[in-house]
């Protein structure tokens, strides 16, 4: 059975499509070809034409979707309080998440349980107070890992400092050698 679309269907569909380009898209060409009666309508078109399509913005198709997860803010807070955690290497083959993600997951679960207990008791504390209390409890839970992290962080800084001192000594020795050569050769 043939179905003549007419311009009403095309207009109804394309009012949901926003495009800056003047060139006809594949979808527009498809509908134009179907309207010309040169091609048979696909069997699924009857069903698909009953549903209103989502609004499409063809200009943002190349942009990646940015997910906003609830633990992102908690991870950022952890990194602000413990900047040495950013220097911690992450094993890509491990299923164990980095310390910051473990910390945020524990803090989030504590926050959810605290909110549930507050609602059950009929009291309501602000989200910031609950977040701070959950952060403090999570800090206590991860105390050993955090102290080990800080120790490794200070050792890494000390190691970098030693390397910088060694490089400085090498550069000074090289500059002294160049100056001695120029003194032997004399002015030109």
KABEL-V923935 format. One record per residue. N is the residue number from 1. RES is the residue in one small letter. OMEGA is omega in whole degrees, -180 to 180 (* if undefined). BURIAL is I if it has 24 or more other ideal C-beta (glycine too) atoms within 12 Angstrom, else O. D_FIRST is the distance of its C-alpha to the first C-alpha in Angstrom with 2 decimals. Layout:
N,RES,OMEGA,BURIAL,D_FIRST + N,RES,OMEGA,BURIAL,D_FIRST
This chain:
1,x,-179,O,0.00 + 2,x,-180,O,3.76 + 3,x,179,O,6.65 + 4,x,-174,O,10.00 + 5,x,-175,I,12.68 + 6,x,-176,O,15.70 + 7,x,-179,O,19.16 + 8,x,-179,O,19.58 + 9,x,180,O,17.66 + 10,x,179,I,19.47 + 11,x,180,O,22.71 + 12,x,180,O,22.37 + 13,x,-172,I,21.90 + 14,x,174,I,24.59 + 15,x,178,O,27.20 + 16,x,-179,O,27.65 + 17,x,178,I,28.27 + 18,x,-180,O,31.80 + 19,x,177,O,32.76 + 20,x,-175,O,35.90 + 21,x,179,O,34.66 + 22,x,180,O,33.44 + 23,x,-180,O,31.52 + 24,x,180,O,27.75 + 25,x,178,O,26.80 + 26,x,-179,O,24.21 + 27,x,179,O,22.04 + 28,x,179,O,22.41 + 29,x,178,O,21.65 + 30,x,-179,O,18.43 + 31,x,177,I,17.23 + 32,x,179,O,18.61 + 33,x,178,O,16.74 + 34,x,179,I,13.36 + 35,x,-177,I,14.42 + 36,x,180,O,15.44 + 37,x,175,O,12.01 + 38,x,-178,O,13.83 + 39,x,177,O,12.00 + 40,x,180,O,8.54 + 41,x,177,I,8.30 + 42,x,-178,O,9.99 + 43,x,-177,O,9.03 + 44,x,-175,O,12.19 + 45,x,179,O,11.67 + 46,x,-179,O,10.63 + 47,x,-177,O,13.88 + 48,x,-178,O,15.93 + 49,x,178,O,15.37 + 50,x,-175,O,16.90 + 51,x,179,O,20.17 + 52,x,-180,O,22.64 + 53,x,175,O,23.67 + 54,x,177,O,27.36 + 55,x,-178,O,29.44 + 56,x,172,O,29.80 + 57,x,-174,O,32.93 + 58,x,-179,O,32.44 + 59,x,-178,O,36.17 + 60,x,-175,O,37.29 + 61,x,-178,O,35.04 + 62,x,-177,O,38.01 + 63,x,176,O,40.36 + 64,x,180,O,41.10 + 65,x,-180,O,40.77 + 66,x,-179,O,44.23 + 67,x,176,O,44.69 + 68,x,-180,O,47.41 + 69,x,-178,O,48.84 + 70,x,-178,O,51.58 + 71,x,-179,I,54.01 + 72,x,180,O,53.92 + 73,x,179,O,56.46 + 74,x,177,I,58.62 + 75,x,179,I,58.66 + 76,x,178,O,59.64 + 77,x,178,I,62.47 + 78,x,180,I,63.67 + 79,x,177,O,63.78 + 80,x,-179,O,65.68 + 81,x,-180,I,68.32 + 82,x,-176,I,68.50 + 83,x,179,O,67.79 + 84,x,178,I,69.14 + 85,x,178,I,66.05 + 86,x,-178,O,64.08 + 87,x,-177,O,66.35 + 88,x,179,I,65.59 + 89,x,-179,O,63.75 + 90,x,177,O,60.42 + 91,x,-177,O,59.60 + 92,x,-180,O,56.00 + 93,x,-177,O,56.04 + 94,x,175,O,57.28 + 95,x,179,O,55.26 + 96,x,-179,O,58.07 + 97,x,177,O,57.25 + 98,x,-176,I,59.91 + 99,x,-179,I,62.54 + 100,x,179,I,60.98 + 101,x,176,I,57.68 + 102,x,-180,I,59.59 + 103,x,-178,I,61.69 + 104,x,179,I,58.74 + 105,x,179,I,56.93 + 106,x,180,I,60.14 + 107,x,180,I,60.77 + 108,x,179,I,57.26 + 109,x,176,O,57.59 + 110,x,179,I,61.02 + 111,x,-180,I,59.71 + 112,x,179,O,56.96 + 113,x,178,O,59.48 + 114,x,178,I,61.95 + 115,x,179,O,59.40 + 116,x,179,O,58.44 + 117,x,177,O,62.13 + 118,x,179,O,62.78 + 119,x,179,O,60.01 + 120,x,180,O,61.31 + 121,x,179,O,64.80 + 122,x,178,O,63.60 + 123,x,180,O,64.91 + 124,x,175,O,63.04 + 125,x,180,O,64.30 + 126,x,-179,O,62.84 + 127,x,180,O,60.49 + 128,x,179,O,63.01 + 129,x,179,O,65.80 + 130,x,-180,I,63.68 + 131,x,179,I,62.60 + 132,x,180,O,66.25 + 133,x,178,O,67.41 + 134,x,178,I,64.67 + 135,x,-179,I,65.63 + 136,x,180,O,69.27 + 137,x,179,O,68.52 + 138,x,175,I,66.28 + 139,x,178,I,69.07 + 140,x,-179,O,71.43 + 141,x,-177,O,69.01 + 142,x,-175,I,68.58 + 143,x,-178,O,72.22 + 144,x,-180,O,73.09 + 145,x,-179,I,70.10 + 146,x,179,I,70.73 + 147,x,177,O,74.42 + 148,x,178,O,73.61 + 149,x,179,I,71.09 + 150,x,179,O,73.72 + 151,x,178,O,76.29 + 152,x,179,O,73.98 + 153,x,179,O,73.11 + 154,x,177,O,76.79 + 155,x,179,O,77.52 + 156,x,179,O,74.77 + 157,x,179,O,76.23 + 158,x,179,O,79.71 + 159,x,178,O,78.46 + 160,x,179,O,76.91 + 161,x,178,O,80.18 + 162,x,179,O,82.19 + 163,x,179,O,80.01 + 164,x,178,O,80.40 + 165,x,179,O,84.19 + 166,x,177,O,84.33 + 167,x,179,O,82.33 + 168,x,177,O,84.67 + 169,x,180,O,87.71 + 170,x,179,O,86.27 + 171,x,178,O,85.54 + 172,x,179,O,89.05 + 173,x,179,O,90.61 + 174,x,179,O,88.62 + 175,x,178,O,89.65 + 176,x,179,O,93.29 + 177,x,178,O,93.14 + 178,x,179,O,91.74 + 179,x,179,O,94.46 + 180,x,179,O,97.14 + 181,x,180,O,95.97 + 182,x,179,O,96.08 + 183,x,180,O,99.58 + 184,x,-178,O,100.81 + 185,x,-180,O,99.35 + 186,x,-180,O,100.78 + 187,x,-179,O,99.52 + 188,x,*,O,98.26
